[in-house]
Structure formats: C-alpha cells, structure tokens
Amino acid sequence: MAVPPDLVAGSRTGSIFDLGYHGYDGPRLGRRHAVSTLFVHSLKWTFGIGRGGRAKIAPFVLAGLTLLPAVLAVGIRALAGPAAERVNPITPQNYLTYVQTFIAFFVTAQAPELLGRDQRSHALTLYFSRALERSDYALAKYGALVAALALVLLAPQVVLLLGIVFASIDLVSGLDQVVPLLLPIVVSTAVAAAFFSGIGLAIAAFIPRRAFSAGAIVATFLVLSGVVQAVVVQGRLGDPLRYIALLDPYGLLDGLASTTFGVPGRNASVTNSGIDPALFAAGAALVAVATLVVLVVRYRRIEA
C-alpha cells in the first residue's frame, strides 16, 4: 500500500503536499555532451532507430536501393571476368551519379523529419533552455544527416572495391587498382553528403510542414535539374548565359565526381555547357558550406 505524502498545509480551497522532490546535485555534463547526445539521437532518428516500424521503411529501402547497383556491378564482374570492363557501366568513378536520385529521395524523406517535428511541436524552447546553443542545434542536425548519408554512400562503394579486389588475378594487382580510388571516394562522398544534406535541411528549416518541405526538396533536385539541363542542351547558350548550368544540382554532383576521379563528365549540363568540371565541383563544395551557414543563421533567429 502506497504511503501518502505529508500534508504541509491545507484549507477548504486546496492543500499543499510534500512530494519529496530534491534539487539535482550531481555532475552537469555541459554543452559538449548535449551536442554529442543530440547528434547521436538525430543520427539514429534518421534511420528510424528508436521509432516505430513504419519510420524505418523509407531510410532502409532507399539505402538498399543505393546498394543495389553495387551488388549488380560485382555480380557482372564475377560473371563476365576479363570482359567486365566493357559490359559493366557501373564503376566507383561514376557511382554517385548512378544513385543520385536515391540520394535525393533519402534526403527528402529524412530532412523534414529531423527539423520540422521540433518546430511544429515547439520543442525548440526546451532544447535552447539548456546548455545547448542555437548554433549547436543546427550543427548537430547537419552533422547527423551528413554522417547518415555518408554511411549510405560509402557502403556500396566499399562493396565495389571489394569486388574489384576479389575479381583480380591476385591480391596485389587488386590493391593496385583499389588504393588510388580510396582518397577520391572519401572526398567525393563527404562533399556529396554535405551538399545533399545541406540543401535538404536548409529547405526544411524554413518550411516545417513535412509535405510542403518534401515537395520543395524534390523540386530543387529533380525539377530544377531537368529544367536547367533542357535550357543548356536546347538553348546552346554562350557567355555568360551558359553558366546557368551551374544551377543544376545533379550537374554539380557530376562535376564533383569528374574532378575527384579525373574522368569525363556524364551530365548534360556539364558536357554541353563547356564549363570546366572543376567549377562544378567547387560549386558543390560552396553549396555545402553556404547551406550550413544558412541553417545556423536560421536557428539563431528562429522563434522558439
């Protein structure tokens, strides 16, 4: 049988009870711990960990679709043997451009979840009433989505590299092919993850409604890319109008892959504009940084 709390004072209009609450005298872990905790929580949230089963469908299905081309490429290499170079179109050098639409949909599904829910539920007031600064919140969310997307992109590229090694005549020749690809893969993956995450989060920060936010992100990646490519290809633009090609997000991604791996570009905005692919790569890096700045400024000024 529960013991009732002590009655401190009482009257016909109300009573005060001693519930035994005490102040917290333990260690305070501070700002760094708050940021790392929010980062880890947001990273798990991106993959639906700690949420219901339905929340795991989109991230894991899209991650699986991103992995699928790599599995197919390894299978083709194993079956075709020496002829694999001619019949296999999927390589580490162009892998990002093959899965760019899956990346866009992954960000479309998860960026509004990371930011919109806190705005709609007015949870930001609770976050900012503790050791967490407003810029810390933005950086933790940005870092979490970048890390999640980097994991999704690195896994299939590791599969591709292992396929090259095991399909080689011997381990040494396989490593000779793989080792020069490691740095370009890391650099292109990091920039691509920051590029896609930054755009998605910057949009989600200003549009908390999930449906509207997702629509705006899809339009930015798919519609804008299609429109820019059509203008560049059909318009045959000269200076300075040909630099409209730099507005194509998929063109920026293709220029990034082309520059880091030293291979020709594949995107129509890159090949038809005549612009150096290195300029597209620089544009991708600039967007990644600029969207982070926009995100930080937004949360410094947002009403919580």
Buried (B, 14 or more C-beta within 10 A) or exposed (E): EEEEEEEEEEEEEEEEEEEEEEEEEEEEEEEEEBBEEBBEBBBBBBBBEEEEEEBEEBBEBBBEBBBEBBBEBBEBBEEBEEEBEEEBEBBBBBBBBBBBBBBBBBBBBBBBBBBBEBBEEEEBEEBBEEBBBBBBBBBBBBBBBBBBBBBBBBEBBEBBBBBBBEBBEEEEEBBEBBEEBEEBBBBBBBBBBBBBBBBBBBBBBBBBBBEBBBBBBBBBBBEBBEBBBEBBBEEEBEEEEBBBBBBBBBBBBBBBBBBBBEBEBBBBBBBBBEBBBEBBBBBBBEBBEEBBEBBBBBBEEBEB
